[in-house]
Amino acid sequence: MDEATIKIERPQNTMPEIKARVNQLTRLMTQTEYYLHEAKKRLASFRSDYQNSNPHIYALGLKQEQSSVDALSQRVKFLKIELSLLRPPTSSDINYRKELVGRFYEVLKKNTVENENLRFHGTSLVSALDIIDSGSISASAERGLGDSSFDVSGQISVTDVESVDLSIKDYTAIKDVFLPMGCLFVLLPKDQEDAVSIRSYLMKSTKIFSEGGCTEQFVRILTSPEALPLVRERLKKNGYPEDFACDFLSFKYGKK
């Protein structure tokens, strides 16, 4: 990774900034809760006013109104979790992020074999916890995160070993030192179509967990030492082995 493009610095005045972040998130949550309240009213009104209309039109309208409620509910949940995770930056976390920028590519090349097939899906910690709960990785819009310029319905954005810095830089909140760092979900292509779609930095949405175990597409969840206990706790809560997750710099794949 290019350290010049991923500057990780400790802010000089941390307390005023963290107070501002708390206030910003609180205002956004209040606003979103209001929108959710209005969306629920519209849904109830639609059900009452149009239940005797054309069944096809009713079904389409009901799906649209319900989707709005679901997306806003998800947004409120994510904001509450993000607010709970805010904390002042720590020297140990900042130093780890800097080490990660300098060493991760080297670790991947050294500690993995057959790594040309590995795919990496980057997320914030909040999104990672939600993915563990759902057992699947789907498009951003389908997870209530809004539209993405990369993934559309039925697809997720991924990188490979040579481009993994994009996933880390743009999706794991590595530069946001007021929040624990996010995660990389390490995956394998499901089929040849998945394998070649890396040219567009995409693969099909995939189920990664099932019945206490993992699917063939799942390899590991990578995160920082700070976030690792939270990720492992969520894995355990959902009945999955805690060793499904490790820190970025400890990742190994295949036999040497």
KEKE-3310 file (N, C-alpha, C; in steps of 0.2 Angstrom, whole numbers, plus 5000, padded with zeros to 4 digits):
npx = (5004:5002:5009:5008:4996:4987:4986:4988:4984:4986:4974:4976:4968:4958:4946:4937:4934:4929:4917:4910:4908:4900:4889:4885:4882:4871:4862:4859:4854:4842:4836:4834:4827:4815:4811:4809:4798:4789:4789:4784:4771:4766:4767:4757:4746:4745:4742:4730:4722:4724:4721:4711:4713:4720:4728:4741:4746:4745:4753:4766:4767:4766:4778:4787:4785:4787:4801:4807:4804:4811:4825:4827:4825:4836:4846:4845:4848:4862:4867:4866:4874:4886:4888:4889:4902:4911:4926:4940:4956:4969:4986:4991:4982:4983:4996:4996:4988:4996:5007:5000:4997:5010:5014:5005:5003:5015:5014:5003:5008:5018:5013:5002:4997:4993:4986:4980:4967:4960:4948:4943:4933:4929:4923:4915:4916:4904:4895:4901:4898:4884:4884:4889:4878:4868:4873:4877:4884:4879:4874:4877:4866:4856:4858:4854:4862:4862:4865:4878:4893:4899:4894:4879:4862:4863:4876:4893:4906:4923:4941:4957:4972:4982:4976:4971:4973:4964:4952:4955:4959:4947:4936:4937:4938:4950:4957:4949:4952:4944:4935:4934:4944:4938:4934:4940:4933:4938:4937:4932:4930:4915:4912:4917:4913:4912:4926:4932:4925:4932:4939:4931:4930:4921:4909:4897:4884:4885:4882:4890:4890:4883:4872:4880:4893:4904:4903:4909:4914:4919:4933:4941:4939:4946:4953:4957:4968:4961:4947:4945:4941:4927:4922:4924:4916:4904:4903:4903:4891:4882:4884:4896:4913:4925:4938:4936:4939:4953:4968:4974:4987:4991:4986:4985:4985:4982:4995:5012)
npy = (4994:5011:5023:5036:5039:5035:5043:5042:5050:5057:5067:5084:5090:5081:5079:5090:5087:5074:5076:5084:5074:5066:5074:5076:5064:5061:5070:5066:5054:5057:5064:5053:5044:5052:5052:5038:5036:5043:5036:5024:5028:5031:5018:5011:5019:5016:5003:5003:5011:5006:4992:4986:4988:4985:4969:4967:4980:4984:4975:4979:4992:4990:4983:4993:5003:4996:4992:5005:5008:4997:5000:5012:5008:5000:5009:5017:5008:5006:5018:5020:5010:5014:5026:5021:5015:5026:5033:5041:5043:5030:5027:5015:5009:5018:5016:5003:5003:5011:5002:4991:4997:4998:4985:4975:4970:4963:4953:4946:4941:4933:4924:4917:4905:4900:4912:4919:4917:4923:4934:4950:4958:4974:4982:4993:4992:4991:4987:4974:4967:4966:4959:4946:4943:4941:4931:4932:4941:4954:4966:4983:4992:4982:4979:4990:5001:5011:5016:5010:5014:5004:4990:4982:4976:4959:4958:4960:4971:4968:4965:4959:4951:4959:4971:4974:4985:4995:4990:4991:5005:5012:5006:5001:5010:5015:5027:5034:5038:5039:5028:5011:5000:4994:4979:4965:4954:4938:4929:4916:4913:4908:4901:4900:4911:4920:4921:4927:4939:4948:4957:4967:4971:4964:4951:4938:4940:4932:4918:4916:4909:4895:4885:4885:4883:4886:4892:4886:4897:4906:4912:4919:4932:4947:4959:4973:4972:4979:4978:4965:4957:4961:4956:4943:4940:4942:4932:4921:4923:4920:4907:4903:4897:4906:4907:4910:4923:4934:4944:4957:4955:4943:4934:4919:4908:4892:4880:4880)
npz = (5000:4997:5007:5006:5002:5011:5025:5041:5056:5072:5079:5085:5094:5102:5110:5108:5095:5095:5103:5094:5084:5091:5093:5080:5075:5084:5080:5067:5069:5076:5066:5056:5063:5064:5050:5049:5057:5049:5038:5042:5045:5032:5027:5034:5031:5017:5017:5023:5014:5001:5000:4994:4981:4964:4964:4960:4958:4971:4978:4973:4977:4991:4993:4990:5000:5011:5010:5011:5025:5030:5026:5033:5046:5047:5045:5057:5067:5063:5065:5079:5084:5079:5086:5099:5098:5096:5102:5110:5100:5101:5105:5102:5093:5082:5079:5075:5064:5055:5054:5048:5035:5030:5030:5026:5012:5010:5020:5015:5003:5008:5018:5012:5000:4983:4981:4971:4969:4980:4987:4993:5003:5009:5024:5036:5054:5060:5049:5047:5058:5056:5045:5050:5058:5049:5040:5027:5013:5004:4991:4994:4994:4997:5009:5016:5015:5006:4988:4979:4969:4964:4967:4963:4964:4969:4968:4975:4980:4977:4980:4974:4978:4973:4972:4984:4993:4990:4995:5009:5010:5006:5012:5025:5035:5039:5041:5050:5065:5076:5077:5080:5069:5053:5044:5034:5024:5019:5004:4993:4975:4969:4957:4939:4933:4944:4946:4935:4935:4943:4936:4935:4948:4956:4963:4964:4976:4992:5002:5018:5030:5038:5048:5060:5054:5040:5023:5007:5001:5011:5019:5030:5042:5043:5055:5066:5081:5091:5087:5086:5097:5098:5086:5087:5098:5092:5082:5091:5097:5087:5085:5079:5076:5085:5080:5067:5064:5063:5067:5055:5052:5055:5047:5038:5024:5016:5014:5018)
capx = (5000:5006:5008:5007:4989:4984:4989:4985:4987:4982:4972:4979:4962:4954:4940:4932:4932:4924:4911:4907:4906:4894:4883:4883:4878:4865:4857:4858:4850:4836:4833:4833:4821:4809:4810:4807:4792:4785:4789:4779:4764:4765:4765:4750:4741:4745:4739:4723:4719:4724:4721:4706:4715:4723:4732:4748:4749:4745:4759:4772:4767:4768:4785:4791:4784:4791:4808:4809:4804:4817:4831:4828:4827:4843:4851:4845:4852:4869:4869:4866:4880:4892:4888:4892:4909:4916:4931:4946:4961:4974:4992:4992:4978:4986:5003:4994:4986:5002:5011:4996:4999:5017:5016:5000:5004:5020:5011:4999:5012:5023:5009:4997:4998:4987:4982:4977:4960:4958:4945:4943:4927:4930:4917:4916:4915:4896:4893:4904:4894:4878:4885:4889:4872:4864:4877:4878:4886:4875:4875:4876:4859:4852:4860:4852:4868:4862:4867:4886:4895:4902:4890:4872:4858:4865:4883:4897:4912:4929:4947:4961:4979:4986:4972:4967:4974:4958:4947:4957:4959:4941:4930:4938:4938:4957:4959:4945:4955:4939:4931:4938:4944:4933:4936:4941:4930:4942:4932:4934:4925:4910:4913:4922:4910:4915:4933:4934:4922:4937:4941:4926:4930:4914:4908:4890:4882:4887:4881:4896:4889:4877:4872:4886:4899:4905:4902:4916:4917:4922:4940:4942:4937:4952:4952:4962:4967:4955:4940:4945:4936:4920:4920:4924:4910:4898:4903:4901:4884:4879:4886:4901:4919:4929:4944:4934:4942:4960:4970:4976:4994:4992:4982:4988:4981:4986:5001:5019)
capy = (5000:5018:5026:5043:5040:5033:5046:5041:5054:5058:5074:5088:5092:5075:5079:5094:5083:5068:5079:5086:5068:5063:5078:5075:5057:5061:5074:5062:5048:5060:5065:5047:5042:5055:5049:5031:5037:5045:5030:5019:5030:5030:5011:5010:5022:5013:4996:5005:5014:5002:4985:4983:4990:4980:4965:4968:4986:4984:4971:4983:4998:4988:4982:4999:5006:4992:4993:5011:5007:4992:5003:5017:5005:4998:5015:5019:5003:5007:5024:5019:5006:5018:5031:5017:5013:5031:5034:5045:5039:5028:5027:5008:5008:5022:5013:4996:5005:5012:4995:4988:5000:4996:4978:4970:4966:4959:4948:4942:4937:4928:4919:4914:4901:4900:4918:4923:4916:4926:4940:4954:4963:4978:4985:4996:4987:4991:4983:4968:4964:4965:4953:4940:4941:4939:4926:4933:4947:4956:4973:4989:4994:4977:4979:4996:5006:5015:5013:5010:5015:4997:4984:4982:4970:4953:4958:4964:4974:4964:4966:4953:4952:4965:4978:4974:4991:4999:4988:4994:5012:5015:5003:4999:5016:5015:5034:5037:5035:5039:5022:5005:4999:4989:4972:4962:4947:4935:4925:4913:4914:4902:4898:4903:4918:4924:4921:4932:4946:4952:4962:4973:4971:4961:4944:4937:4940:4925:4916:4914:4905:4891:4880:4885:4882:4891:4889:4885:4904:4909:4910:4922:4939:4950:4965:4975:4969:4982:4976:4958:4954:4962:4952:4936:4940:4942:4926:4916:4924:4917:4900:4901:4897:4912:4908:4912:4930:4935:4951:4957:4954:4936:4930:4914:4904:4887:4876:4882)
capz = (5000:4996:5013:5005:5000:5017:5030:5048:5061:5078:5079:5090:5099:5101:5114:5104:5089:5097:5105:5088:5081:5095:5091:5073:5075:5087:5076:5061:5072:5077:5059:5053:5067:5062:5043:5050:5059:5044:5033:5045:5044:5025:5026:5037:5027:5011:5018:5024:5008:4994:5001:4989:4974:4960:4968:4957:4960:4979:4980:4971:4982:4998:4994:4990:5006:5016:5009:5014:5032:5032:5025:5038:5052:5047:5046:5064:5070:5062:5069:5086:5085:5078:5092:5105:5096:5096:5107:5108:5097:5105:5101:5100:5087:5077:5077:5071:5057:5051:5052:5043:5029:5028:5029:5024:5006:5011:5024:5011:4998:5012:5022:5008:4994:4978:4983:4965:4970:4986:4986:4999:5004:5015:5027:5042:5059:5060:5044:5048:5063:5053:5040:5054:5060:5043:5037:5020:5011:4999:4989:4999:4994:4999:5017:5019:5016:5000:4982:4978:4962:4962:4967:4962:4967:4967:4967:4980:4977:4980:4977:4975:4982:4970:4973:4991:4996:4988:5000:5015:5010:5005:5015:5032:5040:5042:5042:5055:5071:5082:5078:5079:5062:5050:5043:5027:5023:5014:5001:4987:4970:4969:4950:4934:4932:4949:4945:4930:4937:4947:4932:4937:4955:4958:4963:4966:4983:4994:5009:5021:5036:5038:5053:5064:5050:5035:5016:5003:4999:5016:5021:5036:5043:5046:5058:5070:5088:5095:5085:5086:5102:5096:5080:5089:5102:5088:5080:5096:5099:5082:5085:5074:5080:5086:5076:5060:5064:5066:5065:5048:5051:5057:5042:5034:5020:5012:5017:5016)
cpx = (5004:5004:5006:5000:4984:4987:4985:4988:4983:4980:4975:4974:4957:4947:4935:4930:4927:4917:4907:4904:4900:4888:4880:4879:4871:4860:4855:4853:4843:4832:4830:4827:4814:4807:4807:4800:4787:4784:4784:4772:4762:4763:4759:4745:4740:4741:4731:4719:4719:4724:4716:4707:4718:4728:4740:4750:4749:4752:4766:4772:4769:4775:4789:4791:4788:4798:4811:4809:4810:4824:4832:4829:4834:4848:4851:4849:4860:4871:4870:4873:4886:4893:4891:4899:4914:4920:4937:4951:4966:4980:4993:4988:4981:4992:5001:4992:4992:5006:5007:4997:5005:5018:5011:5001:5010:5018:5007:5003:5016:5019:5003:5000:4992:4983:4979:4970:4957:4954:4944:4937:4928:4924:4919:4914:4907:4893:4895:4900:4887:4879:4885:4882:4867:4867:4878:4881:4883:4877:4874:4869:4854:4853:4858:4857:4868:4865:4875:4887:4898:4897:4882:4868:4861:4873:4887:4903:4918:4935:4951:4968:4982:4982:4969:4968:4968:4953:4949:4956:4952:4935:4931:4939:4945:4959:4955:4947:4950:4935:4936:4938:4939:4936:4937:4938:4934:4938:4936:4929:4921:4911:4917:4919:4912:4923:4935:4931:4927:4939:4937:4926:4923:4914:4900:4890:4883:4885:4888:4896:4883:4877:4878:4893:4900:4904:4909:4919:4920:4929:4941:4940:4944:4950:4958:4962:4962:4949:4939:4940:4929:4918:4919:4918:4904:4897:4901:4894:4880:4880:4891:4908:4922:4935:4942:4937:4949:4962:4973:4983:4996:4989:4987:4983:4985:4992:5007:5023)
cpy = (5006:5022:5033:5044:5038:5036:5045:5045:5055:5065:5077:5089:5086:5076:5084:5090:5077:5071:5081:5080:5066:5067:5077:5069:5057:5065:5070:5057:5051:5061:5059:5044:5045:5053:5042:5031:5039:5039:5025:5021:5029:5023:5009:5013:5018:5006:4998:5007:5010:4995:4982:4985:4984:4976:4966:4974:4987:4981:4975:4989:4996:4986:4988:5003:5002:4992:5000:5011:5002:4996:5009:5014:5002:5004:5017:5015:5004:5013:5024:5015:5010:5023:5027:5016:5019:5032:5038:5040:5036:5027:5020:5006:5012:5018:5006:4998:5007:5006:4991:4991:4998:4989:4973:4966:4961:4952:4943:4938:4932:4923:4916:4910:4901:4906:4922:4922:4920:4933:4943:4959:4967:4981:4988:4990:4986:4986:4975:4964:4962:4959:4946:4938:4938:4932:4926:4940:4949:4963:4978:4991:4989:4976:4986:5002:5011:5012:5014:5011:5008:4992:4986:4976:4964:4952:4962:4966:4970:4967:4959:4955:4958:4972:4978:4981:4996:4997:4991:5001:5015:5012:5001:5004:5017:5022:5037:5034:5036:5033:5016:5003:4993:4982:4970:4955:4944:4929:4921:4913:4907:4898:4902:4910:4923:4926:4927:4939:4950:4958:4969:4974:4969:4954:4944:4938:4933:4924:4913:4909:4901:4885:4879:4884:4888:4888:4889:4892:4907:4907:4913:4929:4942:4957:4967:4972:4972:4979:4969:4955:4955:4958:4945:4935:4939:4935:4921:4917:4921:4910:4898:4901:4904:4913:4909:4919:4930:4942:4951:4954:4946:4931:4925:4910:4899:4884:4879:4876)
cpz = (5000:5003:5012:5004:5006:5023:5036:5053:5067:5079:5085:5096:5099:5104:5110:5098:5090:5099:5099:5084:5084:5093:5084:5072:5078:5083:5070:5063:5073:5071:5056:5057:5065:5055:5044:5052:5054:5039:5036:5045:5037:5024:5028:5033:5020:5012:5019:5018:5002:4995:4996:4982:4970:4964:4966:4959:4968:4981:4979:4976:4989:4998:4994:4997:5012:5016:5012:5022:5034:5032:5031:5045:5053:5048:5053:5068:5070:5066:5076:5088:5084:5083:5098:5104:5096:5102:5105:5105:5102:5101:5098:5094:5081:5074:5073:5064:5052:5049:5047:5036:5026:5026:5027:5018:5007:5015:5020:5006:5002:5015:5018:5002:4990:4980:4977:4966:4976:4984:4993:4998:5010:5017:5033:5048:5060:5055:5044:5053:5061:5049:5044:5056:5055:5040:5030:5019:5004:4997:4994:5000:4998:5007:5020:5019:5010:4994:4982:4971:4959:4962:4966:4965:4964:4967:4973:4977:4981:4976:4977:4978:4979:4971:4980:4995:4995:4993:5007:5016:5010:5009:5023:5037:5043:5044:5048:5062:5077:5082:5077:5071:5060:5049:5035:5028:5017:5011:4995:4981:4970:4962:4945:4933:4938:4948:4940:4931:4941:4943:4933:4944:4958:4959:4965:4974:4985:5001:5012:5027:5035:5044:5057:5061:5045:5028:5013:5001:5004:5018:5028:5036:5047:5049:5062:5077:5092:5093:5085:5091:5101:5091:5083:5094:5098:5084:5085:5097:5093:5081:5081:5078:5080:5081:5068:5059:5066:5064:5058:5047:5053:5052:5038:5030:5016:5017:5014:5017)
residu = (MET:ASP:GLU:ALA:THR:ILE:LYS:ILE:GLU:ARG:PRO:GLN:ASN:THR:MET:PRO:GLU:ILE:LYS:ALA:ARG:VAL:ASN:GLN:LEU:THR:ARG:LEU:MET:THR:GLN:THR:GLU:TYR:TYR:LEU:HIS:GLU:ALA:LYS:LYS:ARG:LEU:ALA:SER:PHE:ARG:SER:ASP:TYR:GLN:ASN:SER:ASN:PRO:HIS:ILE:TYR:ALA:LEU:GLY:LEU:LYS:GLN:GLU:GLN:SER:SER:VAL:ASP:ALA:LEU:SER:GLN:ARG:VAL:LYS:PHE:LEU:LYS:ILE:GLU:LEU:SER:LEU:LEU:ARG:PRO:PRO:THR:SER:SER:ASP:ILE:ASN:TYR:ARG:LYS:GLU:LEU:VAL:GLY:ARG:PHE:TYR:GLU:VAL:LEU:LYS:LYS:ASN:THR:VAL:GLU:ASN:GLU:ASN:LEU:ARG:PHE:HIS:GLY:THR:SER:LEU:VAL:SER:ALA:LEU:ASP:ILE:ILE:ASP:SER:GLY:SER:ILE:SER:ALA:SER:ALA:GLU:ARG:GLY:LEU:GLY:ASP:SER:SER:PHE:ASP:VAL:SER:GLY:GLN:ILE:SER:VAL:THR:ASP:VAL:GLU:SER:VAL:ASP:LEU:SER:ILE:LYS:ASP:TYR:THR:ALA:ILE:LYS:ASP:VAL:PHE:LEU:PRO:MET:GLY:CYS:LEU:PHE:VAL:LEU:LEU:PRO:LYS:ASP:GLN:GLU:ASP:ALA:VAL:SER:ILE:ARG:SER:TYR:LEU:MET:LYS:SER:THR:LYS:ILE:PHE:SER:GLU:GLY:GLY:CYS:THR:GLU:GLN:PHE:VAL:ARG:ILE:LEU:THR:SER:PRO:GLU:ALA:LEU:PRO:LEU:VAL:ARG:GLU:ARG:LEU:LYS:LYS:ASN:GLY:TYR:PRO:GLU:ASP:PHE:ALA:CYS:ASP:PHE:LEU:SER:PHE:LYS:TYR:GLY:LYS:LYS)
# end
